[in-house]
C-alpha cells in the first residue's frame, strides 16, 4: 500500500521549485552564487521592493534550504546553500531522459503519420 503523504525529499523539492518560481528570488540566488555572503539590505537594494517584502523572499529561500542566515548583532548575512539546487538539478536530469525519449517517440510517430498521408 502506497502512502499518500509526500516524502521528505519530495517536500524539499516542492519548496525548492516554489522558491525558484519567483524572479526576485532567482535574482537573489544569482547574486549569492557569486560566493560572498550578503546582507538583507545589500540583496534588497537591487529591487524596487519594501524591506518587509525582501525579508519574506529571504524567508522563502531559507525555508527551501537555498540560503543560510548568520546573525552578527543586528546584521543578517545570507549565503547560498548549493545542496538544494543540486537536488533539483539531479531530479531534472533524471526526468530529462524520459522527456527526451517521449518527445523523440512522438516525433517519430508524427513522421510516420505524415508519410502515410503523403
C-alpha positions in Angstrom: 0.0 0.0 0.0 1.4 3.4 -1.0 1.4 6.3 1.3 -0.4 9.5 0.1 2.0 11.6 2.1 4.7 13.1 0.0 8.2 12.0 1.0 10.6 14.4 2.8 12.7 14.7 -0.4 9.5 15.4 -2.4 8.5 18.1 0.0 12.0 19.6 -0.1 11.8 19.7 -4.0 8.4 21.3 -3.8 9.9 24.1 -1.5 12.8 24.5 -3.9 10.8 24.8 -7.0 8.3 27.1 -5.3 11.2 29.4 -4.2 12.7 29.3 -7.7 9.3 30.2 -9.3 9.8 33.9 -8.4 12.1 36.1 -10.4 13.2 38.2 -7.5 14.3 35.1 -5.6 16.1 33.8 -8.6 17.9 37.1 -8.9 18.9 36.9 -5.2 20.3 33.4 -5.8 22.2 34.7 -8.8 23.8 37.4 -6.6 24.6 34.9 -3.9 26.0 32.4 -6.3 29.0 34.7 -6.8 30.2 33.3 -3.4 30.0 36.2 -1.0 27.6 36.4 1.9 25.3 39.4 1.5 23.2 41.3 4.0 19.4 41.6 3.5 20.0 45.3 2.7 22.5 44.5 0.0 20.2 42.0 -1.6 17.2 44.3 -1.2 18.9 47.3 -2.7 18.7 45.7 -6.2 14.9 45.6 -6.2 12.1 48.1 -6.0 10.5 46.4 -3.0 10.0 47.3 0.6 12.2 45.8 3.2 9.4 43.5 4.6 8.9 42.1 1.1 12.6 41.4 0.7 12.5 39.7 4.2 9.6 37.5 3.0 11.6 36.5 -0.1 14.6 35.6 2.0 12.4 33.6 4.4 11.1 31.5 1.5 14.7 30.9 0.3 15.7 30.0 3.8 12.8 27.6 4.3 13.6 25.9 1.0 17.2 25.4 2.2 18.6 27.6 -0.6 20.2 30.1 1.8 21.6 30.1 5.3 21.4 33.0 7.6 24.1 34.1 10.1 23.4 36.9 12.6 26.1 39.3 13.7 24.4 41.7 16.1 21.7 43.4 14.1 23.2 42.3 10.7 21.8 39.3 9.0 24.0 37.8 6.3 22.8 35.3 3.7 24.9 32.7 1.9 23.8 30.3 -0.9 23.4 26.6 0.0 24.0 24.7 -3.2 22.7 21.3 -2.0 19.0 22.2 -2.7 19.9 23.4 -6.1 21.9 20.3 -6.8 19.0 18.1 -5.6 16.6 20.0 -8.0 19.2 19.6 -10.8 19.5 15.9 -10.2 15.7 15.5 -10.3 15.5 17.4 -13.6 18.4 15.3 -15.1 16.6 12.0 -14.1 13.4 13.1 -15.8 15.0 14.7 -18.8 15.8 11.2 -20.2 12.1 10.4 -20.0 11.0 13.7 -21.5 13.6 13.5 -24.3 12.6 9.9 -25.1 8.9 10.7 -25.1 9.4 13.7 -27.4 11.6 11.5 -29.8 8.9 8.8 -29.9 6.2 11.4 -30.6 8.2 12.9 -33.3 8.8 9.5 -34.9 5.0 8.8 -34.7 4.2 12.1 -36.3 6.7 11.4 -39.1 5.1 8.0 -39.7 1.6 9.7 -39.9 2.9 12.3 -42.4 4.5 9.6 -44.5 1.2 7.6 -44.6 -0.8 10.7 -45.5 1.6 11.7 -48.3 
